[in-house]
Amino acid sequence: MSIEVKADAAWRRLHEAATAPYKTAGQFAWRFARGKLGRDPVFRGLIERGLIDERHRRVVDIGCGQGIFASLLASMGVMQSRPGQWPASWGKAPAQVAYTGIELMSRDVDRAEASIGHLQPRPHFICADMCSTALPACDLVVILDVLHYVDHAAQEALLRRVRNALKPRGRLLLRIGDAGSRRGFAISQWVDRTVTRIRGHRVSPTWGRTLPDWKALLEGLGFEVQSLPMSEGTPFANVLLVADLPDTQPTP
């Protein structure tokens, strides 16, 4: 007889498992991981909507920070393998992933290595500029709240490189702030700058786009795009763009 697994209880277990390794890197790393994973709706949203599935075995995380997404993926694989822990409504996640995280800030990479560098398969962290570092062939690319740090030309160039790295039927999960929602976008930018300062990083200019402009850019690169609100419980104007490549890739 199958046992119904409650999603809220499962999420609490997953949150605990994914954040516990950060204790080894100190209180800041652990508290940041717990707060980010617990308060940001995108992580649970990705899982509950089945946006990460069995096909996504090679993952590139651009702007990975201290590797929270890598820890979440590893904990998902372990939890799914244990009877009575994984809700059927969440769908099938990849059992293991080959993970590559790209992050400009060396302190974040150090925290990632200190916390989850021992995981198997071992995550690969690269301290480099996302605009110039090579992207490995992959099934899934994740870019959360990062592209607004570079200008419009650099955004398009990076997305073109992402498209070329993804295999046919590959997926890009891109969360952006909708500049068409002025109040929510302004609040998200203020919070973003504040968090950047707290983490000890330099605050840079930002470049936004409206949601229709983001969708047009991705569609022009050959992606099929759907948009999902992804700011539940927050005052932000965040939108998750789920961009899929068809079976064969055009070359715009």
N, C-alpha and C positions, 0 to 999 in steps of 0.2 A: 504494500500500500504506500502510495506517495505521500510525503509530508509537505504541507503548505508552508513555505518559508515567508515570513513577513518581511516586507521590503525595508521598513524602518529599522528593525532589529539587525537585518543583514547589513544595512549601511553603517550602523554604529560599529559593528565588528570590522567591517572593511576600513572604516576611518581609523580605528585604533591600530589595526595591523599595518596600514600604510604609513602612519605617522610615528609609530614607536621607534623605528630605527634612528630617527633624528635626535634622540636623546644622546647618542654617542657624540654628536657634533656640538652639544651645548644647548643651553636653555633657549637662546634666540632661535636657532634652527628648528628646535622642537616646537616651540610656541608658534613660530611662523607657519610651519607645516600644518599644525592643528587648526589654526585660524583660517588659513587659506583653503584647506580642504573642507573644513566644516561650514564656512560661511559663503563660499563662492558656489553658486548653483550649477556652474558648468560641469563639474566633475560628476556629480550624481546624475545630472541631466544626460550626459553622454552615455552613461551605463543604462539608465532606465529607458532611453529611446533606442537602445540597441545599435548605436552608431559606431561601436567598435566590435567587430565580429571576427569569426574564425579566419577569415581571409587576411586579416591585418596582422601579419606575423613579422613584418619588417617596418619599424616605426621610426620616424624622424620627428623630433620635438624641437622646434626652432624657438629660441628664447626660453630655454628649459628651466632657468633659475637653478634652484638647488635640487632639481630632479624629482619633484613631487609626483609628476605624472608617471615617471618610471617606477616609483615605489608603488603607486596605485595599480599599475598594470601587473606587476609581480604579485601583489596581494590578491588581485582578481583571479589570477591563475591558480594560486594555492587554494583559495576559498572555493572556487568552482570544483576543484578535485575532491572536496570533502562532502560526503553525503549530508543532506539536510541543512546546508548553509547558503546555497545559491538560489535565489528566487527564480522560478521558471519564467516569470514575466520579464526578467532581464535579458533573456536570450543567451546564446552561446558566445562567450568571449574567447580570444585566443589563449591556449593553455600556456604558451611561452612566446616571448617576442624577442627579436633582435633589435635592441633599442639604441638609437644614437641621439644624444642631446647636444644641442649647440647653444652656447651661452657666452656672451661677451665679458661678463663680470667674473674675474678670477676667484673672488671670495665666494661667490655662489657655487662655482665649480668645485672649490675645495670642500664646501659643506656637503655637496652631493657625493663626492668621493668618500668623505669621512663617514657618511651615514649609510649609503646604499651601494658603495663601490664593490662590496663583497657578494652581492646578489648573483645568483646563477639562473639563467645565463647572465654574464657580467654586462652591465650597461656600459656603453661607451660615451664618455663625455668629452666634448671638444670645446676648448676655450678659444673662441674665434669670432670674427665679425660675420654675421649671417649673410651679409651682402657679398662676401667674397669666398667663403669656405665652400669646398666641394660637398655636394649632397649625394649620399649613396643611393643606389636603387632601392625603392621602398614600395610598400603597399598603402601606407597611411602617413600623412604629414599633419602635424598639429601645430598651429600657430595661435596662441591665445594672447590677445592684448599687446602685441609687439610691433606690428607693421607701422603704426602711427609714429614710431620713433625715426623713420627714414622718409625722405621726400617721395613725391609721387613717382618719379622716374625709377627710383630704387625699389619702390614697392612693386612696380610692374616687372622690373628685371628679376627680382627674387621670385615672384609668382611664376614667371616663365620658366625659371630653373626648377622650381617645384614640379611644374607640369612635366618637364622632361625627365625628372627623377622618378616620378610615379609610373608604375606599370599600368597597362590597360586595366580598366575597372578600379584603379586606385582612387583613394579618397583624400581630400583635404578638408580638415576641420579648422575653420578660420573664424575666430571671434573678433569682431570689430565694434567700435563705437559708432553709432549712426549720427553723423554730424548734422543730419536733417532734424534731429530732435535736440534743439539748442540747449534747453535746460539740463536734460539728462547727460548730454555730451559734455557740457561745461563742468558738471559735478564730477563725472568720471575722470576728467582731465585733472581737476584739482586733487582728487584723492590719489590718482596715479603719481602726481608730482610729490605729494606728501610722503607716500610710501617709498618712493625712490630716494628721497632725502633720508628717511629713517634707516633705510638699508645701506646708507653710506655712499650712494652713487650720485654722480653729477646729473642735474636735471637738464634735459635737452629740449629743443623746440619739437613740436609735434605737427603732423600733417594728417588731417582727417579727410574723409569722403562721406557723401551721403550713401544710404543703403542702395538706392538705384545705381549709383556710380560704381560701388563695389561689385554689384551683381553684373553690370555691363562689362567691367574689366575681366572678371572671371569667365564669363560666357564668351568673350572675345578670344580667350586663351583656349577654348575648347571644352570647358567644364559645363556640366549640367548642375544648376545651382538651386538649392532651396534654402530659405531663411527661417530661422527659429528664434523667437525672443529668448534671451538668455541673461536676464537681469532680475529674475523673480526674487522678491524680498529685498531688493536694493533700489536706490533712486537713479540708477544708471540707465543709459540707452544702449546697452550691449545687445548684440545680435550674433547668433552663431550661423555662419554660412557653411552648409554641407555641400561641398563641391566634388562631384564624381566625374571621372573620366569614362568615356564609352569604351567598348571593347577594342576599338582601334583609335589611336590618337591622331587627330589632325595636326597639321603644322602651320599655325597661323603666321 
